[in-house]
């Protein structure tokens, strides 16, 4: 169905970053980066235990990282925007080599930090040039105590360019070009880009969902051997490096990256498994509304209660709705969202060749954010918009901080994005003109969201944990990957899925498993959802007076652990299952209202 051209910009601009790919300012920026990396390599090679010199190298590396991050974000935006652009892909591969050099520099610095005595390290932290970077420098020292010798880390960085990260680039390129032939319920046939499949499986018409699911499985099955090789390559590389670095468990690195403890993760998962029947009840109700005994995997993201007006949501309408919700509850967030639209910092236009998925990125150099998504006229896409803008606002609040105090972990990043979602959904529910039909529809949307965070994402964690456990003993076959995925789905979904209702190929179609820069791209989402529930409960209780505390929470996220940030902002202990159980039970009022429909 075609729509008039939107009046609200749905195409981003990257010209404030570079005038264009391959233009003089772009090539000059690249050349300067190469020169400065080489200069810093020489300085780092002669690095001694002199704390003044070490502080200088730390500051130089911080500035270099800003520039590398700026160029990497730019190329990532271009690559997502057009997965068929071979020149951009070539430069993405090139910058991987430069990032490898930066990784080597960081490894040398970490080794030097690890070699310092406690007194010398304390003296380093007291250097005025490192003010507000203490948390980051302590983490560097900790990593230095758990890494290989510098020459081995340098070799690993070189090999990862054409190994670990090459698998990730292959996945992005392959999936960006994927399409499939689909017969629609009205009988017409169409070639569909893979980036559109998820939107089709969010449609109210179950026949459409089923057709998109089964037709869309073909490319994943056709490329299963290649994708399994990629997944095994990524995990195998990580496991080898973990062993060399003396890390006893594959969760040690993702937990360190998430700035949280195993105790907190176990407490959160214990609460979820103890109260798993809460989100399962929502799925059982959805099945009843659908008129089936249980759900199929292609039903899980679909509304069971249609939008009352039964018309597709336009981009203009979605932006106006998000603006209204943000501006009413959180005026500064609404103002920032309007600025993003006016500056053309959001890419949402549906086009062939775009990579699937959504993300928020930004530049510490320009102090600007960008949001990428593809809008297919669904409420799900509108919620995605609010989610990604929540991420962008987080980065905006941290603009005054130095880079080493602004690099927050994914766990806390997902808290901010979920907070943005909750503002949108709460704003919609509190609209005085809300009809009973619209309220029912929004309750259905909220239960879809709860299921995703409390069943689907924990299921991804269970799969990845089982996969890494088996991968430690050798490569895992296509059939075994599919079996592990089906087992994880049965474990979390229980009887809420039909007997033939699993999606064994989800290991291939879910991009998150193939992100080469980070492993276990799942439990931080659950952490963020439940922590945002706790934060939003305080917001509802305290009103606008809570928002400065929320911004203080965001400001701390790059300079403390999750446990410390929550303790300071909420006074809560996240290593206790009781905290997570309380946050999880926050869904119960909405669940009861949903069941009573």
VEXDREN-2710 file (C-alpha; in Angstrom, 1 decimal):
% VEXDREN-2710
k/r/px/py/pz
1/UNK/0.0/0.0/0.0
2/UNK/1.5/3.4/-1.0
3/UNK/1.3/6.5/1.0
4/UNK/1.8/10.2/0.2
5/UNK/5.4/11.4/0.7
6/UNK/5.9/12.2/4.4
7/UNK/6.3/15.8/5.5
8/UNK/8.4/14.8/8.4
9/UNK/12.0/13.9/7.2
10/UNK/12.4/10.1/7.1
11/UNK/15.9/10.2/5.4
12/UNK/18.9/11.0/7.4
13/UNK/21.8/13.4/6.5
14/UNK/25.4/12.6/7.3
15/UNK/26.8/15.7/5.8
16/UNK/27.7/17.3/9.1
17/UNK/30.1/14.4/9.6
18/UNK/31.6/14.4/6.1
19/UNK/30.6/16.2/2.9
20/UNK/30.4/12.8/1.2
21/UNK/32.1/9.4/1.0
22/UNK/35.4/9.7/-0.9
23/UNK/35.3/13.5/-0.8
24/UNK/38.4/15.5/0.1
25/UNK/37.5/16.0/3.8
26/UNK/36.9/12.3/4.1
27/UNK/40.2/11.2/2.4
28/UNK/42.1/13.8/4.4
29/UNK/40.6/12.6/7.7
30/UNK/41.6/9.0/6.8
31/UNK/45.2/10.0/6.0
32/UNK/45.6/12.0/9.2
33/UNK/44.3/9.0/11.2
34/UNK/46.9/6.8/9.7
35/UNK/49.7/9.2/10.4
36/UNK/48.6/9.7/14.0
37/UNK/48.2/6.0/14.7
38/UNK/51.7/5.5/13.5
39/UNK/53.0/8.3/15.7
40/UNK/51.2/7.0/18.7
41/UNK/52.5/3.5/18.1
42/UNK/56.1/4.8/18.3
43/UNK/55.3/6.7/21.5
44/UNK/53.6/3.6/23.1
45/UNK/56.5/1.3/22.0
46/UNK/58.8/3.4/24.2
47/UNK/56.3/3.7/27.0
48/UNK/57.9/3.4/30.5
49/UNK/56.4/3.3/33.9
50/UNK/56.7/7.0/34.2
51/UNK/53.2/8.1/35.2
52/UNK/53.3/11.5/33.5
53/UNK/54.2/9.9/30.2
54/UNK/51.6/7.2/30.7
55/UNK/48.9/9.9/31.3
56/UNK/49.9/11.5/28.1
57/UNK/49.5/8.3/26.2
58/UNK/46.1/7.6/27.8
59/UNK/44.8/11.0/26.8
60/UNK/46.2/10.7/23.2
61/UNK/44.6/7.3/22.9
62/UNK/41.3/8.7/24.1
63/UNK/41.4/11.4/21.4
64/UNK/42.4/8.9/18.7
65/UNK/39.5/6.6/19.7
66/UNK/37.1/9.5/19.2
67/UNK/38.3/10.0/15.7
68/UNK/38.3/6.3/14.9
69/UNK/34.8/6.0/16.4
70/UNK/33.6/8.9/14.3
71/UNK/34.8/7.3/11.0
72/UNK/33.6/3.9/12.0
73/UNK/30.1/5.2/12.9
74/UNK/30.0/7.0/9.5
75/UNK/30.9/3.9/7.6
76/UNK/28.5/1.8/9.6
77/UNK/25.7/4.2/8.7
78/UNK/26.5/4.1/5.0
79/UNK/26.8/0.3/5.0
80/UNK/23.4/-0.1/6.7
81/UNK/21.9/2.4/4.3
82/UNK/23.1/0.5/1.2
83/UNK/24.3/-3.0/1.8
84/UNK/25.3/-3.2/-1.9
85/UNK/27.9/-0.4/-1.8
86/UNK/31.1/-2.3/-2.4
87/UNK/33.3/0.8/-1.9
88/UNK/31.9/1.4/1.5
89/UNK/32.4/-2.3/2.4
90/UNK/36.0/-2.0/1.3
91/UNK/36.6/1.0/3.6
92/UNK/34.9/-0.9/6.4
93/UNK/37.4/-3.6/6.0
94/UNK/40.2/-1.0/5.8
95/UNK/39.2/0.7/9.1
96/UNK/39.1/-2.7/10.7
97/UNK/42.9/-2.9/10.2
98/UNK/43.3/0.6/11.7
99/UNK/41.1/-0.4/14.6
100/UNK/43.3/-3.4/15.0
101/UNK/46.3/-1.0/15.4
102/UNK/44.3/0.9/18.0
103/UNK/43.6/-2.4/19.8
104/UNK/47.3/-3.2/19.9
105/UNK/48.0/0.3/21.4
106/UNK/45.4/-0.4/24.0
107/UNK/46.8/-3.8/24.8
108/UNK/50.3/-2.2/25.3
109/UNK/48.8/0.4/27.6
110/UNK/46.9/-2.2/29.6
111/UNK/50.0/-4.2/30.0
112/UNK/51.9/-1.1/31.3
113/UNK/49.1/-0.3/33.7
114/UNK/49.0/-3.9/35.0
115/UNK/52.7/-3.7/35.6
116/UNK/52.4/-0.6/37.8
117/UNK/52.7/-1.0/41.6
118/UNK/49.6/0.0/43.5
119/UNK/51.2/3.2/44.7
120/UNK/52.3/4.2/41.2
121/UNK/48.8/3.5/39.9
122/UNK/47.3/5.6/42.6
123/UNK/49.7/8.4/41.6
124/UNK/48.6/8.0/38.0
125/UNK/45.0/8.3/38.9
126/UNK/45.8/11.6/40.7
127/UNK/47.1/13.2/37.5
128/UNK/44.8/16.2/36.8
129/UNK/44.6/15.3/33.1
130/UNK/42.8/12.1/34.0
131/UNK/40.1/13.7/36.0
132/UNK/36.8/11.8/35.5
133/UNK/38.6/9.0/33.7
134/UNK/39.4/7.0/36.8
135/UNK/36.7/4.3/36.2
136/UNK/37.9/3.7/32.7
137/UNK/41.6/3.6/33.6
138/UNK/40.8/1.1/36.4
139/UNK/39.0/-1.1/33.9
140/UNK/42.0/-0.9/31.6
141/UNK/44.3/-2.1/34.4
142/UNK/41.9/-5.0/35.2
143/UNK/41.9/-6.1/31.5
144/UNK/45.7/-5.8/31.5
145/UNK/45.8/-8.3/34.3
146/UNK/43.8/-10.7/32.1
147/UNK/45.4/-10.5/28.7
148/UNK/48.2/-12.2/26.7
149/UNK/51.6/-10.7/26.2
150/UNK/51.5/-7.6/24.1
151/UNK/52.9/-9.3/21.0
152/UNK/50.3/-12.0/21.2
153/UNK/47.5/-9.4/21.7
154/UNK/48.9/-7.6/18.6
155/UNK/48.8/-10.8/16.6
156/UNK/45.2/-11.5/17.8
157/UNK/44.2/-8.0/16.7
158/UNK/45.7/-8.5/13.2
159/UNK/44.0/-11.9/12.8
160/UNK/40.6/-10.7/14.0
161/UNK/40.4/-8.3/11.0
162/UNK/40.3/-11.1/8.5
163/UNK/38.8/-13.7/10.9
164/UNK/36.5/-12.8/13.7
165/UNK/35.2/-9.5/12.2
166/UNK/35.3/-10.8/8.6
167/UNK/32.6/-13.3/9.6
168/UNK/30.5/-10.4/11.0
169/UNK/30.9/-8.4/7.8
170/UNK/30.0/-11.5/5.7
171/UNK/26.8/-11.9/7.6
172/UNK/25.8/-8.2/7.1
173/UNK/26.6/-8.3/3.4
174/UNK/24.8/-11.6/2.8
175/UNK/21.7/-10.7/4.7
176/UNK/21.5/-7.2/3.2
177/UNK/21.2/-8.8/-0.2
178/UNK/18.7/-11.5/0.8
179/UNK/15.3/-11.7/-0.7
180/UNK/12.6/-14.3/-1.2
181/UNK/9.6/-15.1/-3.4
182/UNK/6.4/-14.9/-1.5
183/UNK/2.8/-15.6/-2.4
184/UNK/0.5/-13.2/-0.6
185/UNK/-2.9/-14.3/0.7
186/UNK/-4.7/-12.6/-2.2
187/UNK/-2.7/-14.8/-4.6
188/UNK/-0.2/-12.3/-6.0
189/UNK/3.5/-13.1/-5.9
190/UNK/6.2/-10.7/-5.0
191/UNK/10.0/-10.6/-4.4
192/UNK/10.4/-9.4/-0.8
193/UNK/13.6/-8.0/0.8
194/UNK/14.6/-9.8/3.9
195/UNK/14.6/-6.5/5.8
196/UNK/10.8/-6.5/5.3
197/UNK/10.1/-10.0/6.6
198/UNK/9.9/-9.0/10.3
199/UNK/7.3/-6.3/9.6
200/UNK/5.2/-8.8/7.6
201/UNK/5.3/-11.2/10.6
202/UNK/4.0/-8.3/12.7
203/UNK/0.9/-8.0/10.5
204/UNK/-2.6/-8.7/12.0
205/UNK/-3.5/-11.1/9.2
206/UNK/-2.2/-14.5/10.3
207/UNK/-2.2/-15.9/6.7
208/UNK/0.3/-13.1/5.8
209/UNK/2.5/-13.9/8.8
210/UNK/2.5/-17.6/8.0
211/UNK/3.3/-17.0/4.3
212/UNK/6.2/-14.6/5.2
213/UNK/7.6/-17.0/7.8
214/UNK/7.7/-20.1/5.6
215/UNK/8.8/-18.3/2.4
216/UNK/11.4/-16.3/4.3
217/UNK/12.9/-19.5/5.8
218/UNK/14.2/-20.5/2.4
219/UNK/17.2/-18.1/2.2
220/UNK/18.2/-19.0/5.8
221/UNK/18.1/-22.7/4.9
222/UNK/19.9/-22.2/1.6
223/UNK/22.8/-20.4/3.4
224/UNK/22.7/-22.5/6.6
225/UNK/26.1/-24.1/6.1
226/UNK/27.8/-20.7/5.4
227/UNK/26.0/-19.1/8.4
228/UNK/26.9/-22.0/10.7
229/UNK/30.5/-21.6/9.6
230/UNK/30.3/-18.0/10.5
231/UNK/28.8/-18.6/13.9
232/UNK/31.3/-21.3/14.7
233/UNK/34.1/-19.1/13.5
234/UNK/33.1/-16.2/15.7
235/UNK/32.5/-18.3/18.9
236/UNK/35.6/-20.5/18.3
237/UNK/37.9/-17.4/18.0
238/UNK/36.5/-16.0/21.2
239/UNK/36.9/-19.2/23.1
240/UNK/40.5/-19.6/22.0
241/UNK/41.3/-16.1/23.1
242/UNK/39.5/-16.5/26.4
243/UNK/41.7/-19.6/27.1
244/UNK/44.9/-17.8/26.2
245/UNK/43.9/-14.9/28.4
246/UNK/43.3/-17.1/31.4
247/UNK/39.6/-16.3/31.5
248/UNK/37.9/-19.4/33.0
249/UNK/34.4/-18.9/31.6
250/UNK/32.9/-17.5/28.4
251/UNK/30.6/-15.2/30.4
252/UNK/33.4/-13.4/32.1
253/UNK/34.0/-11.1/29.1
254/UNK/30.4/-10.2/28.4
255/UNK/29.8/-9.6/32.1
256/UNK/32.8/-7.3/32.2
257/UNK/31.7/-5.5/29.1
258/UNK/28.3/-5.1/30.7
259/UNK/29.9/-3.8/33.9
260/UNK/27.8/-6.2/36.0
261/UNK/28.6/-9.2/38.2
262/UNK/27.7/-12.9/37.6
263/UNK/25.8/-12.6/40.9
264/UNK/23.5/-9.9/39.5
265/UNK/23.0/-11.9/36.3
266/UNK/22.1/-15.0/38.2
267/UNK/19.7/-13.1/40.5
268/UNK/17.9/-11.6/37.5
269/UNK/17.6/-14.9/35.7
270/UNK/16.4/-16.7/38.9
271/UNK/13.6/-14.1/39.2
272/UNK/12.6/-14.6/35.6
273/UNK/12.4/-18.4/35.8
274/UNK/10.7/-18.3/39.2
275/UNK/8.0/-16.0/37.7
276/UNK/7.9/-17.3/34.1
277/UNK/4.2/-17.9/34.3
278/UNK/3.5/-14.2/34.3
279/UNK/4.6/-13.6/30.7
280/UNK/3.4/-17.1/29.7
281/UNK/-0.1/-16.0/30.8
282/UNK/0.0/-13.2/28.3
283/UNK/0.9/-15.6/25.5
284/UNK/-1.9/-18.0/26.5
285/UNK/-4.4/-15.0/26.4
286/UNK/-3.0/-14.1/23.0
287/UNK/-3.6/-17.6/21.7
288/UNK/-7.2/-17.5/23.0
289/UNK/-7.8/-14.2/21.2
290/UNK/-6.3/-15.7/18.1
291/UNK/-8.6/-18.8/18.4
292/UNK/-5.8/-21.3/18.6
293/UNK/-4.7/-23.7/21.3
294/UNK/-1.2/-22.1/21.4
295/UNK/1.0/-19.8/19.2
296/UNK/3.4/-20.4/16.4
297/UNK/6.7/-18.6/16.3
298/UNK/5.4/-16.3/13.5
299/UNK/2.6/-15.2/15.9
300/UNK/4.8/-13.9/18.6
301/UNK/5.3/-10.3/17.3
302/UNK/1.8/-9.9/15.9
303/UNK/-1.0/-8.0/17.5
304/UNK/-4.0/-10.1/18.5
305/UNK/-6.1/-7.0/18.8
306/UNK/-6.1/-4.8/15.7
307/UNK/-5.7/-1.1/15.9
308/UNK/-9.3/0.4/16.1
309/UNK/-9.1/2.5/13.0
310/UNK/-7.7/-0.5/11.0
311/UNK/-5.5/1.8/8.9
312/UNK/-1.7/1.8/8.6
313/UNK/0.3/4.2/10.6
314/UNK/2.1/6.8/8.6
315/UNK/5.6/8.1/9.4
316/UNK/4.1/11.6/10.1
317/UNK/1.6/10.1/12.5
318/UNK/4.2/8.0/14.3
319/UNK/6.5/11.0/14.8
320/UNK/3.6/13.2/16.0
321/UNK/2.6/10.5/18.5
322/UNK/6.1/10.0/19.8
323/UNK/6.6/13.8/20.1
324/UNK/3.3/14.2/22.0
325/UNK/4.1/11.4/24.5
326/UNK/7.7/12.6/25.0
327/UNK/6.8/16.3/25.3
328/UNK/4.0/15.7/27.8
329/UNK/5.9/13.5/30.2
330/UNK/9.5/14.7/29.6
331/UNK/9.6/18.1/27.8
332/UNK/13.4/18.0/27.4
333/UNK/13.2/14.7/25.6
334/UNK/10.4/16.0/23.4
335/UNK/12.5/19.0/22.4
336/UNK/15.5/16.8/21.6
337/UNK/13.3/14.5/19.5
338/UNK/12.1/17.5/17.4
339/UNK/15.7/18.6/17.0
340/UNK/16.7/15.1/15.7
341/UNK/13.9/15.3/13.1
342/UNK/14.8/18.9/12.1
343/UNK/18.5/18.1/11.8
344/UNK/17.7/14.9/9.9
345/UNK/19.4/12.5/12.3
346/UNK/16.9/9.7/11.8
347/UNK/16.8/7.2/8.9
348/UNK/13.5/5.4/8.5
349/UNK/12.7/5.3/4.8
350/UNK/11.8/1.8/3.4
351/UNK/14.0/1.0/0.5
352/UNK/15.6/-2.0/-1.2
353/UNK/19.1/-2.7/-0.2
354/UNK/18.9/-1.5/3.4
355/UNK/20.2/-3.8/6.1
356/UNK/17.6/-5.3/8.4
357/UNK/17.4/-4.1/12.0
358/UNK/17.6/-0.8/13.9
359/UNK/20.3/0.9/15.9
360/UNK/21.5/4.2/17.4
361/UNK/25.0/5.4/16.8
362/UNK/26.9/8.7/17.3
363/UNK/30.1/10.7/17.1
364/UNK/32.0/11.8/20.2
365/UNK/33.8/14.1/17.8
366/UNK/30.7/15.9/16.5
367/UNK/28.5/15.3/19.6
368/UNK/25.7/14.2/17.3
369/UNK/23.6/11.0/17.3
370/UNK/22.0/9.1/14.5
371/UNK/19.1/6.6/14.5
372/UNK/18.7/3.9/11.8
373/UNK/15.5/1.8/11.2
374/UNK/13.1/1.0/8.5
375/UNK/9.5/2.2/9.0
376/UNK/6.8/-0.2/7.7
377/UNK/3.7/1.6/9.0
378/UNK/3.3/-0.5/12.2
379/UNK/3.0/0.4/15.9
380/UNK/5.9/-1.9/16.5
381/UNK/8.1/0.4/14.3
382/UNK/6.8/3.4/16.3
383/UNK/7.9/1.7/19.5
384/UNK/11.3/1.0/17.9
385/UNK/11.6/4.7/17.1
386/UNK/11.0/5.6/20.8
387/UNK/13.4/2.9/21.8
388/UNK/16.2/4.2/19.6
389/UNK/15.6/7.8/20.5
390/UNK/15.9/6.8/24.2
391/UNK/19.4/5.6/23.3
392/UNK/20.2/8.8/21.5
393/UNK/19.0/10.9/24.5
394/UNK/21.3/8.9/26.7
395/UNK/24.3/9.9/24.6
396/UNK/23.0/13.5/24.4
397/UNK/22.9/13.8/28.2
398/UNK/26.5/12.5/28.3
399/UNK/27.8/15.0/25.8
400/UNK/29.5/17.2/28.4
401/UNK/31.5/14.2/29.7
402/UNK/34.9/13.2/28.4
403/UNK/34.9/10.1/26.2
404/UNK/36.3/7.8/28.9
405/UNK/33.4/8.8/31.1
406/UNK/30.8/8.6/28.4
407/UNK/31.3/5.0/27.2
408/UNK/28.5/3.3/29.0
409/UNK/27.9/-0.5/28.9
410/UNK/25.0/-2.1/26.9
411/UNK/23.2/-3.1/30.1
412/UNK/22.7/0.6/31.1
413/UNK/22.2/1.6/27.5
414/UNK/19.2/-0.7/27.2
415/UNK/17.8/0.9/30.4
416/UNK/17.6/4.3/28.7
417/UNK/16.0/2.9/25.5
418/UNK/13.4/1.0/27.4
419/UNK/12.6/4.1/29.4
420/UNK/11.9/5.9/26.1
421/UNK/9.5/3.0/25.1
422/UNK/7.7/3.2/28.4
423/UNK/7.1/7.0/28.1
424/UNK/5.5/6.4/24.7
425/UNK/3.3/3.6/25.8
426/UNK/2.3/5.3/29.1
427/UNK/1.5/8.4/27.2
428/UNK/-0.7/6.6/24.8
429/UNK/-2.6/4.8/27.7
430/UNK/-3.2/8.1/29.5
431/UNK/-4.6/9.9/26.5
432/UNK/-8.0/11.3/27.8
433/UNK/-9.6/10.5/24.5
434/UNK/-8.6/6.8/24.7
435/UNK/-11.4/4.5/23.8
436/UNK/-11.9/1.0/25.3
437/UNK/-10.9/-0.5/21.9
438/UNK/-7.7/1.5/21.8
439/UNK/-6.9/0.6/25.4
440/UNK/-7.3/-3.1/24.6
441/UNK/-5.0/-2.7/21.6
442/UNK/-2.3/-0.9/23.7
443/UNK/-2.6/-3.6/26.4
444/UNK/-1.9/-6.2/23.7
445/UNK/1.1/-4.2/22.6
446/UNK/2.4/-4.0/26.1
447/UNK/2.1/-7.7/26.5
448/UNK/4.0/-8.3/23.3
449/UNK/6.8/-6.2/24.7
450/UNK/6.8/-8.0/28.0
451/UNK/6.9/-11.3/26.3
452/UNK/9.9/-10.2/24.2
453/UNK/12.0/-9.2/27.2
454/UNK/10.9/-11.9/29.6
455/UNK/10.7/-14.9/27.4
456/UNK/12.2/-14.4/23.9
457/UNK/15.4/-12.7/24.9
458/UNK/16.1/-15.0/27.9
459/UNK/15.5/-17.8/25.3
460/UNK/18.3/-16.3/23.2
461/UNK/20.6/-16.3/26.2
462/UNK/19.8/-19.9/26.9
463/UNK/20.6/-20.8/23.3
464/UNK/23.9/-18.9/23.2
465/UNK/25.0/-20.3/26.6
466/UNK/24.3/-23.9/25.4
467/UNK/26.0/-23.2/22.0
468/UNK/29.2/-21.8/23.7
469/UNK/29.3/-24.8/26.0
470/UNK/29.2/-27.2/23.1
471/UNK/31.5/-25.1/20.9
472/UNK/34.2/-25.5/23.5
473/UNK/34.5/-29.2/22.4
474/UNK/34.4/-28.5/18.6
475/UNK/32.3/-27.1/15.8
476/UNK/28.5/-27.3/16.1
477/UNK/26.7/-28.6/13.0
478/UNK/23.7/-26.9/11.4
479/UNK/21.3/-29.6/12.7
480/UNK/22.7/-29.3/16.2
481/UNK/22.4/-25.5/16.1
482/UNK/18.8/-25.9/15.1
483/UNK/18.2/-28.5/17.8
484/UNK/19.7/-26.2/20.5
485/UNK/17.5/-23.4/19.3
486/UNK/14.3/-25.5/19.4
487/UNK/15.3/-26.7/22.9
488/UNK/15.8/-23.2/24.2
489/UNK/12.4/-22.2/22.8
490/UNK/10.7/-25.1/24.4
491/UNK/12.4/-24.4/27.7
492/UNK/11.3/-20.8/27.9
493/UNK/7.9/-20.9/26.1
494/UNK/6.7/-24.2/27.5
495/UNK/3.2/-25.0/26.3
496/UNK/2.5/-21.6/24.9
497/UNK/4.0/-22.7/21.5
498/UNK/2.2/-25.1/19.2
499/UNK/3.8/-28.5/18.8
500/UNK/5.2/-27.5/15.4
501/UNK/5.5/-23.8/16.4
502/UNK/9.2/-23.4/17.0
503/UNK/11.6/-21.6/14.6
504/UNK/14.8/-23.8/14.6
505/UNK/16.5/-21.4/12.2
506/UNK/16.3/-18.4/14.5
507/UNK/20.0/-18.9/15.2
508/UNK/20.6/-17.8/11.6
509/UNK/18.1/-15.1/11.1
510/UNK/18.8/-13.2/14.4
511/UNK/21.6/-10.8/13.6
512/UNK/22.6/-10.4/17.2
513/UNK/24.3/-13.8/17.3
514/UNK/26.7/-12.6/14.5
515/UNK/27.8/-9.3/16.0
516/UNK/31.6/-9.9/16.1
517/UNK/32.3/-7.0/18.5
518/UNK/30.3/-8.3/21.4
519/UNK/29.1/-11.6/22.6
520/UNK/25.8/-12.4/24.5
521/UNK/23.9/-9.5/22.9
522/UNK/20.8/-10.6/24.8
523/UNK/20.8/-10.4/28.7
524/UNK/21.6/-6.7/28.7
525/UNK/18.2/-6.2/27.0
526/UNK/16.5/-8.0/29.9
527/UNK/18.5/-6.1/32.4
528/UNK/17.5/-2.8/30.7
529/UNK/13.9/-3.7/30.6
530/UNK/13.6/-4.7/34.2
531/UNK/15.7/-1.8/35.5
532/UNK/13.7/0.6/33.4
533/UNK/10.5/-0.8/35.1
534/UNK/12.1/0.1/38.4
535/UNK/13.1/3.6/37.2
536/UNK/9.7/4.2/35.6
537/UNK/7.9/3.2/38.8
538/UNK/9.8/5.9/40.7
539/UNK/9.0/8.3/37.9
540/UNK/5.3/7.6/38.2
541/UNK/5.5/7.9/42.0
542/UNK/7.5/11.1/42.1
543/UNK/6.5/12.8/38.9
544/UNK/8.6/15.5/37.1
545/UNK/10.8/15.9/40.2
546/UNK/12.3/12.5/39.4
547/UNK/13.7/13.5/35.9
548/UNK/16.8/15.3/37.3
549/UNK/17.6/12.1/39.2
550/UNK/17.0/10.1/36.0
551/UNK/19.5/12.4/34.1
552/UNK/21.9/12.0/37.0
553/UNK/21.5/8.2/36.6
554/UNK/22.3/8.5/32.9
555/UNK/25.3/10.7/33.6
556/UNK/26.8/8.1/35.9
557/UNK/26.5/5.2/33.5
558/UNK/30.0/5.7/31.9
559/UNK/31.8/6.0/35.2
560/UNK/30.5/3.2/37.5
561/UNK/29.4/-0.4/37.6
562/UNK/25.7/-1.3/37.2
563/UNK/25.6/-2.3/40.9
564/UNK/27.1/1.1/41.9
565/UNK/24.9/3.2/39.6
566/UNK/21.7/1.5/40.8
567/UNK/22.7/1.8/44.5
568/UNK/23.4/5.5/44.1
569/UNK/20.3/6.3/42.0
570/UNK/17.7/4.0/43.5
571/UNK/19.3/2.7/46.7
572/UNK/18.7/-0.9/45.5
573/UNK/20.8/-4.0/45.5
574/UNK/20.7/-5.7/42.1
575/UNK/22.5/-8.9/43.3
576/UNK/19.3/-9.9/45.1
577/UNK/16.5/-11.8/43.2
578/UNK/13.9/-9.9/45.2
579/UNK/14.8/-6.6/43.4
580/UNK/14.3/-8.2/40.0
581/UNK/11.1/-10.0/41.1
582/UNK/9.6/-6.7/42.2
583/UNK/10.5/-5.1/38.9
584/UNK/9.1/-8.2/37.0
585/UNK/5.8/-8.1/38.9
586/UNK/5.2/-4.6/37.7
587/UNK/3.6/-6.1/34.6
588/UNK/0.9/-7.8/36.7
589/UNK/-1.8/-5.0/36.7
590/UNK/-1.5/-4.7/32.9
591/UNK/-1.6/-8.5/32.6
592/UNK/-4.8/-8.8/34.6
593/UNK/-6.4/-6.1/32.5
594/UNK/-5.3/-8.0/29.4
595/UNK/-6.7/-11.3/30.6
596/UNK/-10.0/-9.6/31.5
597/UNK/-10.6/-8.3/27.9
END
